[in-house]
Amino acid sequence: MTDMWVNETLYPAWGQRFAVARELARVKSDFQDIAIFESAFHGRVMLLDGIVQISERDEFVYQEMLAHVPLLAHGDAKSVLIIGAGDGGVLRRVLMHQGVTKAVMVEIDGEVIRLAKQFLPMIGGDAWTDPRSEVIVGDGIDYVKCAPDASFDVIIVDSTDPIGVGEVLFTDEFYQNCARILTDRGLIVNQCGVPFMQADELRETSARRGKFFPHVTAYVAAVPTYVGGYMTLGWAGKDAALTSLPVATIAERARAAGILGTTEYWSPEIHVASFWLPPYIAKHLPK
């Protein structure tokens, strides 16, 4: 039995710990403390400022739901902007969709990308060298400020919580620019925390998005290492019909995109059901 443990520091009164087989990297970048270790059960794990970002064992849940749900709900997404997601997992899932012609990823911390490529190569896979991808080390809020109008069909934000380096991605200015650079049926999704523990994050972010998008809601995914129950993925779009499509439509789109049968968590049924929220979560969304 290992005598080395890592304790997550997200919540002061509740947490989780990982038995560590060996430490792989510990770096202090210009933005945050980055650690990667080999765990006894979850495979390799990345922490930013002491908070779990991803583990090899369950990354598929979060990555599949963050990428496949918005792209298949849209149905004809060709241009996708990813902000954050420096491990490359969202980029890889987006590029699985055969109809996507351009995927731009903007990650503020180049050290996250470097370490993910070195120590978590299976997560990003071949996405880094796919000719449809453009990886930019830069500030997402600056990128959306300068991007042309109606230049993306879908925006996916995979950031830390609204503190520190991720705080600017939860502002009025950011969402206003996102609405501007999205096409007519465009939409944005972003992680909104675990509402059992972080209800304020979902409530405040949803209210802010509602200033610039006619349709605001959320959907859920059960990610084991994001402790506290369901993780919410916030949704803001220009077409309310996109979140109420039938299973058959989603299944046909997944077949055409080339992802049906390739996933471990996402399915057409899970896709549709994820928008049916428990009351304790739904009460934090705009009426």
Secondary structure, DSSP 4 states (H G I P E B T S, - for coil): ----EEE--S-SS---EEEEEEEEEEEE-SS-EEEEEEESSS-EEEEETTEEEEETTTHHHHHHHHHHHHHHHHS---EEEEEE-TTSHHHHHHHTSTT--EEEEEES-HHHHHHHHHH-HHHHGGGGG-TTEEEEES-HHHHHHHSPTT-EEEEEEE---SSGGGGGGGSHHHHHHHHHHEEEEEEEEEE---HHHHHHHHHHHHHHHTTT-SEEEEEEE--TTS-SSPEEEEEEES-GGGGS--HHHHHHHHHHHT-TT--SS--HHHHHHTTS--HHHHTTS--
